[in-house]
């Protein structure tokens, strides 16, 4: 599964990037919007919904 790479790219002394993926960042932003709009459902449902939005956003970025 593609995750979009690092949301906030940077490297450390060992040359490896760390932190959340772009997929995680998109999901977090989607979840904030869902909750602000009073999204209802179980935590699992809301998380699945947020990651579904994130994956759609990543797919859209791949289009040229």
DSSP file (Angstrom, degrees, kcal/mol; ACC not computed):
  #  RESIDUE AA STRUCTURE BP1 BP2  ACC     N-H-->O    O-->H-N    N-H-->O    O-->H-N    TCO  KAPPA ALPHA  PHI   PSI    X-CA   Y-CA   Z-CA
    1    1 A X              0   0    0      0, 0.0     2,-0.3     0, 0.0     0, 0.0   0.000 360.0 360.0 360.0 132.2    0.0    0.0    0.0
    2    2 A X        -     0   0    0      1,-0.1    56,-0.1     2,-0.1     0, 0.0  -0.594 360.0-174.9 -76.8 139.1    1.3    3.4   -0.9
    3    3 A X        -     0   0    0     -2,-0.3    20,-2.2    55,-0.0    19,-0.4   0.372  43.6-112.4-117.3   2.8    1.4    5.8    2.1
    4    4 A X        -     0   0    0     18,-0.2     2,-0.1    17,-0.1    -2,-0.1   0.446  52.8-101.7  83.5  -0.6    2.5    9.0    0.3
    5    5 A X  S    S-     0   0    0      3,-0.0    17,-2.9    16,-0.0    18,-0.3  -0.370  75.7 -11.9  79.3-164.3    5.9    9.1    2.1
    6    6 A X  B     -A   21   0A   0     15,-0.3     3,-0.5     1,-0.1    15,-0.2  -0.489  51.4-148.1 -75.0 137.1    6.7   11.3    5.0
    7    7 A X  S    S+     0   0    0     13,-2.5     2,-0.4     1,-0.3    -1,-0.1   0.864  99.6  24.8 -70.3 -35.7    4.2   14.1    5.8
    8    8 A X  S    S-     0   0    0     12,-0.5    -1,-0.3    10,-0.2    10,-0.2  -0.729  93.4-149.3-130.0  80.8    7.0   16.3    7.1
    9    9 A X        +     0   0    0     -3,-0.5     2,-0.3    -2,-0.4    10,-0.0  -0.126  37.4 128.8 -58.7 144.8   10.2   15.1    5.3
   10   10 A X        -     0   0    0      5,-0.1     2,-0.3     8,-0.0     8,-0.3  -0.900  40.8-131.4-179.6 161.9   13.5   15.5    7.1
   11   11 A X        -     0   0    0     -2,-0.3     6,-0.2     6,-0.2     2,-0.2  -0.916   9.7-141.8-130.2 159.9   16.3   13.2    7.9
   12   12 A X    >   -     0   0    0      4,-1.1     3,-3.0    -2,-0.3    -2,-0.0  -0.513  45.6 -81.4-108.9 178.4   18.4   12.4   10.9
   13   13 A X  T 3  S+     0   0    0      1,-0.3    -2,-0.0    -2,-0.2    -1,-0.0   0.802 130.8  54.2 -53.5 -31.5   22.1   11.8   11.4
   14   14 A X  T 3  S-     0   0    0      2,-0.2    -1,-0.3     1,-0.0     3,-0.1   0.488 116.6-115.1 -83.9  -0.4   21.5    8.2   10.2
   15   15 A X  S <  S+     0   0    0     -3,-3.0     2,-0.4     1,-0.3    -2,-0.1   0.416  74.5 126.1  87.3  -2.2   19.9    9.4    7.0
   16   16 A X        -     0   0    0     -5,-0.0    -4,-1.1     1,-0.0     2,-0.3  -0.722  55.0-134.6 -94.8 139.6   16.4    7.9    7.8
   17   17 A X        -     0   0    0     -2,-0.4     2,-0.3    -6,-0.2    -6,-0.2  -0.658  26.5-172.1 -85.6 146.5   13.3   10.0    7.8
   18   18 A X        +     0   0    0     -8,-0.3     2,-0.2    -2,-0.3   -10,-0.2  -0.890  31.6  61.4-134.0 165.1   10.9    9.5   10.7
   19   19 A X  S    S-     0   0    0     -2,-0.3     2,-0.1   -12,-0.1    -2,-0.0  -0.653  83.9 -21.3 116.4-170.9    7.4   10.6   11.7
   20   20 A X        -     0   0    0     -2,-0.2   -13,-2.5     1,-0.1   -12,-0.5  -0.347  61.5-118.7 -75.5 153.9    3.9   10.1   10.3
   21   21 A X  B  >  -A    6   0A   0    -15,-0.2     4,-2.3   -14,-0.1   -15,-0.3  -0.417  26.3-110.1 -82.9 165.0    3.2    9.2    6.8
   22   22 A X  H  > S+     0   0    0    -17,-2.9     4,-2.9   -19,-0.4     5,-0.2   0.867 121.4  57.7 -62.3 -35.4    1.2   11.5    4.5
   23   23 A X  H  > S+     0   0    0    -20,-2.2     4,-2.4   -18,-0.3    -1,-0.2   0.919 107.3  47.0 -59.8 -44.7   -1.6    8.9    4.7
   24   24 A X  H  > S+     0   0    0    -21,-0.2     4,-2.4     2,-0.2    -2,-0.2   0.909 112.4  50.1 -63.8 -42.2   -1.6    9.3    8.4
   25   25 A X  H  X S+     0   0    0     -4,-2.3     4,-2.3     2,-0.2    -2,-0.2   0.942 111.4  47.5 -62.0 -48.4   -1.7   13.0    8.2
   26   26 A X  H  X S+     0   0    0     -4,-2.9     4,-2.6     1,-0.2    -1,-0.2   0.912 111.9  51.0 -59.2 -42.5   -4.5   13.0    5.7
   27   27 A X  H  X S+     0   0    0     -4,-2.4     4,-2.8     1,-0.2    -1,-0.2   0.905 109.3  50.5 -62.8 -41.5   -6.5   10.6    7.9
   28   28 A X  H  X S+     0   0    0     -4,-2.4     4,-2.0     2,-0.2    -1,-0.2   0.901 111.5  47.4 -62.8 -41.5   -6.0   12.8   10.9
   29   29 A X  H  X S+     0   0    0     -4,-2.3     4,-1.8     2,-0.2    -2,-0.2   0.913 113.1  48.7 -66.3 -42.0   -7.2   15.9    9.0
   30   30 A X  H  X S+     0   0    0     -4,-2.6     4,-2.6     1,-0.2    -2,-0.2   0.913 110.1  52.0 -62.9 -42.5  -10.2   14.0    7.7
   31   31 A X  H  X S+     0   0    0     -4,-2.8     4,-2.8     1,-0.2     5,-0.2   0.888 106.2  53.9 -63.5 -39.2  -11.0   12.7   11.2
   32   32 A X  H  X S+     0   0    0     -4,-2.0     4,-2.3     1,-0.2    -1,-0.2   0.922 111.8  45.2 -60.3 -43.2  -10.9   16.2   12.6
   33   33 A X  H  X S+     0   0    0     -4,-1.8     4,-1.7     2,-0.2    -2,-0.2   0.903 112.1  51.2 -66.3 -41.1  -13.4   17.3   10.0
   34   34 A X  H  <>S+     0   0    0     -4,-2.6     5,-2.6     1,-0.2    -2,-0.2   0.928 113.5  44.8 -61.5 -45.6  -15.6   14.2   10.5
   35   35 A X  H ><5S+     0   0    0     -4,-2.8     3,-1.7     3,-0.2    -1,-0.2   0.884 110.2  54.2 -68.3 -38.3  -15.7   14.9   14.3
   36   36 A X  H 3<5S+     0   0    0     -4,-2.3    -1,-0.2     1,-0.3    -2,-0.2   0.828 107.2  51.8 -63.9 -30.6  -16.3   18.6   13.8
   37   37 A X  T 3<5S-     0   0    0     -4,-1.7    -1,-0.3    -5,-0.2    -2,-0.2   0.216 124.5-107.8 -89.2  15.2  -19.3   17.7   11.7
   38   38 A X  T < 5 -     0   0    0     -3,-1.7    -3,-0.2     1,-0.2    -2,-0.1   0.889  45.5-167.5  60.2  44.0  -20.5   15.4   14.5
   39   39 A X      < -     0   0    0     -5,-2.6     2,-0.4    -8,-0.2    -1,-0.2  -0.411   8.1-151.4 -59.3 132.5  -19.7   12.2   12.7
   40   40 A X        +     0   0    0     -2,-0.1     2,-0.3     5,-0.0    -1,-0.0  -0.840  41.7  77.7-113.2 148.7  -21.4    9.4   14.6
   41   41 A X  S    S-     0   0    0     -2,-0.4     2,-0.0     4,-0.0    -2,-0.0  -0.825  79.4 -45.4 145.2 179.3  -20.4    5.8   14.8
   42   42 A X     >  -     0   0    0     -2,-0.3     4,-2.5     1,-0.1     5,-0.2  -0.288  55.1-109.4 -71.2 162.7  -17.9    3.6   16.6
   43   43 A X  H  > S+     0   0    0      1,-0.2     4,-2.5     2,-0.2     5,-0.2   0.898 121.6  53.1 -58.5 -40.1  -14.3    4.6   16.9
   44   44 A X  H  > S+     0   0    0      2,-0.2     4,-2.4     1,-0.2    -1,-0.2   0.908 109.0  48.6 -63.3 -42.3  -13.4    1.8   14.5
   45   45 A X  H  > S+     0   0    0      2,-0.2     4,-2.5     1,-0.2    -2,-0.2   0.929 112.3  48.0 -63.4 -45.7  -16.0    3.1   11.9
   46   46 A X  H  X S+     0   0    0     -4,-2.5     4,-2.6     1,-0.2    -2,-0.2   0.897 112.4  48.9 -64.4 -39.9  -14.7    6.7   12.2
   47   47 A X  H  X S+     0   0    0     -4,-2.5     4,-2.6     2,-0.2     5,-0.2   0.917 111.7  49.1 -64.3 -42.9  -11.1    5.6   11.8
   48   48 A X  H  X S+     0   0    0     -4,-2.4     4,-1.9     1,-0.2    -2,-0.2   0.907 112.0  49.2 -62.7 -41.4  -12.0    3.4    8.8
   49   49 A X  H  X S+     0   0    0     -4,-2.5     4,-2.0     2,-0.2    -2,-0.2   0.930 111.2  49.2 -62.4 -47.3  -13.9    6.3    7.2
   50   50 A X  H  X S+     0   0    0     -4,-2.6     4,-2.2     1,-0.2    -2,-0.2   0.910 112.3  47.0 -61.8 -43.6  -11.0    8.7    7.8
   51   51 A X  H  X S+     0   0    0     -4,-2.6     4,-2.6     2,-0.2    -1,-0.2   0.825 107.8  57.3 -70.1 -29.5   -8.4    6.3    6.3
   52   52 A X  H  X S+     0   0    0     -4,-1.9     4,-1.9    -5,-0.2    -1,-0.2   0.913 108.6  46.2 -62.6 -42.1  -10.8    5.8    3.3
   53   53 A X  H  X S+     0   0    0     -4,-2.0     4,-2.2     2,-0.2    -2,-0.2   0.920 111.7  52.0 -64.2 -44.1  -10.7    9.5    2.7
   54   54 A X  H  X S+     0   0    0     -4,-2.2     4,-2.3     1,-0.2    -2,-0.2   0.915 109.4  48.9 -59.6 -44.2   -6.9    9.6    3.1
   55   55 A X  H  X S+     0   0    0     -4,-2.6     4,-2.3     1,-0.2    -1,-0.2   0.868 109.9  51.8 -66.2 -35.4   -6.5    6.7    0.5
   56   56 A X  H  X S+     0   0    0     -4,-1.9     4,-2.2     2,-0.2    -1,-0.2   0.886 109.4  50.7 -65.8 -37.9   -8.8    8.5   -1.9
   57   57 A X  H  X S+     0   0    0     -4,-2.2     4,-1.8     2,-0.2    -2,-0.2   0.911 110.4  48.7 -66.1 -41.8   -6.7   11.7   -1.5
   58   58 A X  H  X S+     0   0    0     -4,-2.3     4,-1.1     2,-0.2    -2,-0.2   0.904 111.0  50.6 -63.3 -41.0   -3.5    9.7   -2.2
   59   59 A X  H  X S+     0   0    0     -4,-2.3     4,-0.7     1,-0.2     3,-0.4   0.900 108.7  52.1 -63.6 -40.3   -5.0    8.1   -5.3
   60   60 A X  H >< S+     0   0    0     -4,-2.2     3,-0.8     1,-0.2    -1,-0.2   0.871 104.8  56.0 -65.1 -36.0   -6.1   11.5   -6.6
   61   61 A X  H 3< S+     0   0    0     -4,-1.8    -1,-0.2     1,-0.2    -2,-0.2   0.801 101.3  59.0 -64.2 -28.5   -2.5   12.8   -6.1
   62   62 A X  H 3< S+     0   0    0     -4,-1.1    -1,-0.2    -3,-0.4    -2,-0.2   0.696  86.1  96.1 -75.3 -19.2   -1.3   10.0   -8.3
   63   63 A X    <<        0   0    0     -3,-0.8    -3,-0.0    -4,-0.7     0, 0.0  -0.422 360.0 360.0 -72.0 145.9   -3.4   11.1  -11.3
   64   64 A X              0   0    0     -2,-0.1    -1,-0.1     0, 0.0    -3,-0.0   0.352 360.0 360.0-118.5 360.0   -1.8   13.3  -13.9
